[in-house]
Amino acid sequence: MATVAELSEPYRNHLIPVLPPDWGVCGVCRTAAHPDFRLCFQCNTARNEFRRGLADVVAPIALAVKREQLAHELWHYKYDVDASVRAQLTMRLGAVLWRFLGQHEKHIAEAAGVPEFGTVTTVPGTRKRDGEHPLERIVGTLVGQTKERYEPLLALGQGGGPSHTLTADRYRATRALRDEPAVLLIDDTWTSGGNAQSAALALHSAGAAKVAIVVVGRHFDRSFRSCETYYQQAKTVKFTWDSCCLELSTEDKTR
């Protein structure tokens, strides 16, 4: 059987890194932002509406650029008509998450101000499906870094509306979390942040002191506003397993 390194190493050639906080980079979700503002429009709107209860840290692994490889895989691992394709992509994406967390979970915990995450959970899918969601299988069964700590803490709540909107009642916690100092929340794709941040609201509301989100792919559309400039800069930086988007920018390191 292939190792985590063998399954994940080919991604080095096509993953586009998420840039660290800097001018033109959103301080929450790390997408392109107007240089005059610290947050992108979606994250600023969320912060204005829900000043408390949002995720304490958000760490995307890479950009899921529209029509490029990672975005393609993040769709097909869930919806491809061929079960063997879904299974293969689930293994490969699981290796990406495993390798990333093995090297960077401690950085995420430091950013959240906690020594570690005692519990790991996932953002529930909003589409009805037969059987286990593949992200649950990745986090709860495949990834050695998370499987012993995994618990399905969230279920769909009463909240309606489009999935890209942020609502306080989209999800509900399955138990009280007053004894949980820190929860690591995993999602596969962040588009607007509506689902992941709605899940963070539910976890905080149930009593979790800290919630950090790790997302495999930050959806990215090169045609939108200043995204092409960001994309070209990220391509120049190149993806490496040794760094993550929580690291300080070059400008910050020289201050």
N, C-alpha and C positions, 0 to 999 in steps of 0.2 A: 504493500500500500504506500502511496506517495506521502511524503512528509509535509508538514505545514510550510516549511521553507520551499520545497519543490513546487507545491501548489500555488504559493503566493508570489514567488520570485518573478514569474513572467509579467505580473502586473506592474512591476517597476518600469517597464517599457512604455506603458500607455496610460498610467494614472497621472492626472494633472494635480499638482499639490494645491492645497488650500493655503492662501497667504496668511501670515501672522498679522495681528492688529497693526494698522498703519494708516496713513492718509489714503482714502479711497477704498478702504476695506472695513466692512461692518464689524463692530466690536462684539457682536453676539454670534451671528451665523457665518461670518467671514466671507460673505459674497461681496460683489462690487457695490460701493456706496458713493454718494456724491462727496467729493473731497471736503466740502464745507461742513459735513455732518459726520458724527461718530457712528451712527447706525443707519442701516438701510431703511426704506420706507416701512416694510412689514414689521421689522423689529422695533422701530420707533413707535409705530401704532400700538403694538402689543405692550410696550413699556408704558405708554400713556394710559392705556385702559386697565392694565393689571400690573400695578407697580410692585405688588408682592405676589409671590406664588409662581412666578416664572422660573425656568431652570437657572441654577446658579452658574453653570458652565455649559457651553455648547462646543463640542469638538468634532467637526466633520473630518473624516479620513482623507477624502479627495473630492475633487469636483466631478459630478456626474453631468458631463457636458452633453447637451441635447444632440442626439444623433451620433454620439461617439460611444466607445466600447463599454465603459462602466454603466452609463445610462441604459444601454441595450441589455446588459446582463441583469441589472436590477429590475427590469421589467420581465425578462424571460424566465428568471429563476422562480417567479410566481405564476406566470400566465402562459408559458409556452405549452402548446398542445401535446408535445412529446415529453412524457414523464422522465425519460432518460436524460433529456436536456435539462429539465428542471433539477434533477438530482445532481447532475454534474456541476451545474452552476451553484447550487446550494453548497456543495463541498468546497468549491473554489472561493466563493465569497466568505464562507466560514473561515477559511484559512487566512484571508485578508484581515478579518476582524480579530482572529486569534493572534496573529503576528503583531498587529497594531497595539492591542491591549497589553500584550506581553512586554512591549517596550515603553508604552506611554500611559498606562493606567495610573501609575504613580504620579505622573505629571498632572493628570486630570484631577486626582484626589488633592494634590497640593493646591491647584487652582481653586478648588471648591472649599479649601480650608479644613480638610478632614484627613486623618491618617490612612483611611481605606474605605472601600465600599463593602458593607456587609451583605447587601442584597443586590441582585441584578434582575431587572425585568425588561419587558419589551413593550413597545407601543402596539396596541391591538390593531389588526387590520379592520378596515371599515367595510370591506366586501364580505358577504357571506360565502363560506367555502366549506367543503366536506373535509373533515379531518384537521390536523394540526397545520397552522401557518408555518411556512418554511423558515421564517425568522425565529419563531419559537424553537424550531428544531436546531437551528444554528446555535442559538444562545443557550438553550437548555440541554442539548445533547452532544453537539459536535465540539464546541469550543472548550478546551480544557481550562482556560482562564475563567470561565463563567459558569460551567454546568453545575458545579456543586453549590453555587450561590443563587441559582436561578429560581425565581418564583413568579408565577403569573399573577401579578398584583392588580391588574387593571381589567375592567370589563367595559363594554359599551354602556353609556349612560342614556339620559333622556334628551341630550342636546341634539338638535338637528342642524340644518344648514349645510352649505358646501364644505367639503373636507379641508379646503384651504383656509377657512376662517377659524379664528381662535374663539373657543367657547368654554365656559367654566364647567359645563355639565356634559361635554361630549363623552367623557369617561368617568368611571367611579372606581374607587379602590375597593378591592375585595375584602380588606380587613383594615383595622386601625393600625397606624404606623407610628404611634407615639414613641415606641422603643427603637425606631429605625433612625439612627443619626445621619445616615447617608445612603441614598439609593442611586445606582447606576442604571440609567434608562437607555436602551438601545433601540434605534430605528434604522431602517434601511435607506430611506431617501427623505431629504428635507427639501421641500419646494418653497412653501411660504412659512413653514414652521407651525402651521395651524394644528396639525395632529400632535406633534411632539410637545409643543408648549401646552396644549390642552391636557395632555397626559401629565406633564409636570405640575400643572395646577391641581389635578386630582390627587397626586401623590403628596404635595404640600398640604392640601386641605385635609388629607387623612392623617397628617401628623409628621410626615418625613421632614427632618430638619434641613437636609441638603439634597438636591437632585441635580445630577450632572447627566447631560445627554451626549452620547456618542452616536454619530450617524455615519453610515458607510459612504454615502454619496450626497454631496450638496448639489442639488439640481442647478444647472447653469445654462443660460441661453445667451450665446455670444452676440446675438443681434439686439439685445436689450441695452439701451443707453450706453454706459461706459464699460460694458462687460468685455468688449474686445480688447481694450487696453489692459484690463486685469488679466485676461486669458493669455495674452502674449507675454506679460511679465511672469505669470506662473509657469509658462512653458520654458522660459529662460532659467528659472530657479531649478526646475526638474524635481521629480518625485524621489524621495529617499525614505527608507524605513526608519532612519535614525533621527528624524525630526518630525514635529507635529505643529499644528497651527497655533498652539498655545505658547510657543516660544516667542520671545521678544523680537520685535523688528530690528533691523540693522541700526536704524536711527536711535531706538531706545537703548541698545547695547552700548552706544558710544556716548551716552549722556552721563 
